Amino acid sequence: MRYILPLFLTVLLISCAHNDAPQGHYQTLPVTADGNASEWQLPLRFTNKEYTLSYNITNDNKNIYVVMTTNDDDMERRILRSGVTIYFDWKAENNTLVSLTYPEKKISNTNPVQRNGKPIIPDSSATKHSMVQQADVYAVKGFYELENGQFSVKDKRSKIQLGLKTNADSGLVYEAVIPINYVLDNGLTAKNLRRNFSIGIVVHDDASNSFRRDQNNYVAHNNASVVQPRVSVGGGFGGFGMGGVGIGIGGGMRRQGNYNNQQNNAVKQEELMWYQFRFADKAK
């Protein structure tokens, strides 16, 4: 018995150490959320699966810093039109209860006027610069010491700093500065420094792409001379995970194949990128 207890403790300590996330990077240079990436070490540490977005997350003793850059036209349009949501989970379980969304999706992009039953694609003639100027509102949910709701980027009630800028050499740059005490109770205590933390980033689907898909489906539906009912057994409804039978009939309902393709595209486009780490308390 005297040998079993030390062995058990050793295994327990190893398993606990194994679950520790890597320590994050300490932000040595001050960051101003102005859409200028000069304070950051380039290239940035992380990318999405398609390599159309690069990003990094750091901290100092007071703030969490997030930067994203992209030269991809579609990704820039998605950010400017539909926004980015950043999730903060102090339990490191990839929960989405605490979030910051910026910029807020414009109503004109989400509710297009219908003309003869066809969705109208939003005007694409607006320049990126004007779209950046319109990115003046963000929304928060679940933060400590900050009420839920929408804020202007110039609102002094919040210490959150946000910046967007288009640059000729680096494309679109997105920066966010979030006080640590907004997402960690009691701030960066010694206990919190030892705990895992996770941050998730999702760039929302470009509303105009959804409108184009709806318009294409509308045209395809009306051009079809005969649409036979299609039955899918046990496959469920795309990303919803519902079992059973799915029926698509050509009388105003989307056919099952098109519906599944749309759902799969939406899931793929709204990739949620999670980063799990432990806060850094000093520069390495």
Stockholm file with secondary structure:
# STOCKHOLM 1.0

chainA/1-284         MRYILPLFLTVLLISCAHNDAPQGHYQTLPVTADGNASEWQLPLRFTNKEYTLSYNITNDNKNIYVVMTTNDDDMERRILRSGVTIYFDWKAENNTLVSLTYPEKKISNTNPVQRNGKPIIPDSSATKHSMVQQADVYAVKGFYELENGQFSVKDKRSKIQLGLKTNADSGLVYEAVIPINYVLDNGLTAKNLRRNFSIGIVVHDDASNSFRRDQNNYVAHNNASVVQPRVSVGGGFGGFGMGGVGIGIGGGMRRQGNYNNQQNNAVKQEELMWYQFRFADKAK
#=GR chainA/1-284 SS CTTHHHHHHHHHHHHHHHTCCCBCEECCSCCCCSSCGGGSCSSCSEECTTSSCEEEEEECSSEEEEEEEECCHHHHHHHHHHCEEEEEETTSSCCCSSEEEESCCCHHHHSCCEETTEECCCCCCSCHHHHHHHCCEEEEESCTTSCSEEEETTCTTCCCEEEEEEETTTEEEEEEEEEGGGTSTTSSCHHHHHSCEEEEEEECCCHHHHHHHHHHHHHHHHHCSCCCCEEEESCCSGGGCCCSEEEECTTTSCCHHHHHHHHHHHHHHTCEEEEEEBCCCSCC
#=GC SS_cons         CTTHHHHHHHHHHHHHHHTCCCBCEECCSCCCCSSCGGGSCSSCSEECTTSSCEEEEEECSSEEEEEEEECCHHHHHHHHHHCEEEEEETTSSCCCSSEEEESCCCHHHHSCCEETTEECCCCCCSCHHHHHHHCCEEEEESCTTSCSEEEETTCTTCCCEEEEEEETTTEEEEEEEEEGGGTSTTSSCHHHHHSCEEEEEEECCCHHHHHHHHHHHHHHHHHCSCCCCEEEESCCSGGGCCCSEEEECTTTSCCHHHHHHHHHHHHHHTCEEEEEEBCCCSCC
//
